[in-house]
Amino acid sequence: MKKKKIVLIILSVFFLSLSFFFFMKERKHTVYRGEDRVEQMKKFEKKGAIVAGWIQVEGTNIDLPLTIVSMNQPDYTEEDQYAWTMATISNKSNHISFASHNIRNVSKNPIVGDNTMKNFEQLLSFIYPDFVKKHQFIAYTNAEGKTEIYRIYAINLIGNQEARLLSKNEYTKEELKDYIENAKKETLFSIDTEVEESDQLLSLLTCTRFYGNKVSYSFIVEARKMRSMEKQTLANVKVAKNYEKIKARMEESEDDKNEI
């Protein structure tokens, strides 16, 4: 009987160790830093843009200059790619939002991995749970060339909020608390990332015709700045109840023309 207990203990330890190994393997993540884009920012500034920085999004080809569009009319060409805000950014800015175009990736089953896509077209990759589980970080370089990493905490597909979000970047603590609570309530995925009104927030948004051409929606990826000494490990991700209508829409046949 004693030997049987010892064997059971050894087996229990073995299987616990095995489970822990596979869990750690699943959570393993190559640290995401983003690339140095200071020289590219200078080139973009020469076009007459008011440069607000640079954005790079893990797992996508989003690698764009940021500009403040309300301050001037830069000499852009059709080939220029960029994201924009309408609010001046200062050291008091605690929630910065940037938007960019999504011209092609407007199907109810967005395309992932097409590197011919431009601007924020690949932002729609975050509509898939498997993608979110593997890619959770954004590199934001400010106008001074300092790069900081932001961690994604919510992903939403909601009524168009572009004008409201892009025209303001200074929030009271109460406003930020309400915003975070709403983002967590509306999110498509429950992401195990703590976020508080004292955090520096970043929102990336683009238009989508996920529900057809009759209704204007914004697809928004919400993130907060990594905290001091915080490790860059992947957060646990679960599909939220809000995702049910997304999944239902994706599963509609191509002949189904229903729009809300």
Residue pairs with C-beta under 8 A, 6 or more apart in sequence:
27 233
27 234
29 232
29 233
29 234
31 232
32 58
32 137
32 139
32 149
32 232
33 139
33 147
33 149
34 56
34 139
34 141
34 147
34 149
35 56
35 63
35 139
36 147
37 54
37 56
37 63
37 65
37 141
38 141
38 145
40 54
40 65
41 51
41 53
41 54
41 65
41 141
41 143
41 145
44 51
44 65
44 67
44 82
45 51
47 74
47 75
47 76
47 80
48 72
48 73
48 74
48 75
49 65
49 67
49 72
49 74
49 76
49 82
50 67
50 68
50 71
50 72
50 74
51 65
51 66
51 67
51 143
52 66
52 67
52 68
52 85
52 89
52 98
52 142
52 143
53 65
53 66
53 89
53 140
53 141
53 142
53 143
54 63
54 64
54 65
54 66
54 140
54 141
54 147
55 62
55 63
55 64
55 66
55 83
55 98
55 138
55 139
55 140
55 141
55 204
56 62
56 63
56 64
56 138
56 139
56 141
57 122
57 123
57 135
57 138
57 139
57 204
57 221
58 135
58 136
58 137
58 138
58 139
59 125
59 131
59 134
59 135
60 122
60 123
60 125
60 135
61 115
61 117
61 122
62 119
62 120
62 122
62 123
64 81
64 82
64 83
64 100
64 119
65 81
65 82
65 83
66 82
66 83
66 84
66 85
66 98
67 74
67 82
67 83
67 84
67 85
68 84
68 85
68 86
68 87
68 88
68 89
69 84
69 85
69 86
70 86
70 87
70 88
70 167
71 88
76 82
81 100
81 118
81 119
82 100
82 119
83 98
83 99
83 100
83 119
83 120
83 204
84 98
84 99
84 100
84 166
85 96
85 97
85 98
85 99
85 166
85 169
86 166
86 167
87 93
87 96
87 166
87 167
87 168
87 169
88 169
89 96
89 142
89 143
89 169
90 170
92 170
93 169
93 170
94 169
94 170
94 171
94 176
94 200
94 201
95 168
95 169
95 170
95 171
95 176
95 179
95 200
95 201
95 202
95 203
96 140
96 169
96 201
96 202
96 203
97 165
97 166
97 169
97 202
97 203
97 204
97 205
98 166
98 202
98 203
98 204
98 205
99 120
99 162
99 165
99 166
99 204
99 205
99 206
100 119
100 120
100 123
100 204
100 206
101 118
101 119
101 120
101 121
101 206
101 207
102 119
102 120
102 121
102 123
102 124
102 206
102 207
102 208
102 219
103 118
103 119
103 121
104 117
104 121
105 111
105 114
105 117
105 121
105 122
105 124
105 208
106 208
106 209
106 210
108 210
108 211
108 249
108 250
108 252
109 250
110 124
110 125
110 127
110 128
110 210
111 117
111 124
112 122
112 125
112 128
112 131
113 125
114 122
119 206
120 204
120 205
120 206
121 206
123 204
123 206
123 219
123 221
124 206
124 208
124 219
125 131
125 135
126 132
126 135
126 152
126 155
126 219
126 221
127 155
127 157
127 188
127 210
127 219
127 246
129 189
129 237
129 239
129 243
132 152
132 155
132 189
132 191
132 237
133 234
133 237
134 234
136 151
136 152
136 191
136 193
136 234
136 235
136 237
137 149
137 150
137 151
137 152
137 232
138 149
138 150
138 152
138 202
138 204
138 221
138 223
139 147
139 148
139 149
139 150
140 147
140 148
140 149
140 150
140 202
141 147
141 148
142 148
148 225
148 226
149 225
149 226
149 232
150 200
150 202
150 223
150 224
150 225
150 226
151 193
151 223
151 224
151 225
151 226
151 230
151 232
151 235
152 191
152 193
152 221
152 222
152 223
153 183
153 184
153 191
153 193
153 195
153 222
153 223
153 224
154 183
154 184
154 186
154 187
154 189
154 191
154 222
155 187
155 188
155 189
155 191
155 219
155 220
155 221
155 222
156 183
156 186
156 187
156 188
156 218
156 219
156 220
156 222
157 188
157 208
157 210
157 217
157 218
157 219
157 220
157 246
158 186
158 217
158 218
158 220
159 215
159 216
159 217
159 218
160 207
160 216
160 217
160 218
161 205
161 218
161 220
162 205
162 207
162 218
165 203
165 205
165 220
171 179
173 197
173 198
174 197
176 197
176 201
177 197
179 201
180 195
180 196
180 197
180 201
183 222
184 195
186 242
187 222
187 240
187 242
188 239
188 240
188 242
188 243
188 246
189 237
189 238
189 239
189 240
189 243
190 237
190 238
190 239
190 240
191 235
191 236
191 237
192 235
192 236
192 237
193 224
193 235
195 201
195 224
199 224
199 225
199 227
200 224
200 225
201 222
201 223
201 224
201 225
202 222
202 223
202 224
202 225
203 220
203 221
203 222
203 223
204 220
204 221
204 223
205 218
205 219
205 220
205 221
206 218
206 219
207 216
207 217
207 218
207 219
208 217
208 218
208 219
209 217
210 217
210 219
210 246
210 249
211 217
211 249
211 259
211 260
212 257
212 258
212 259
212 260
213 259
214 259
214 260
215 259
215 260
226 232
252 258
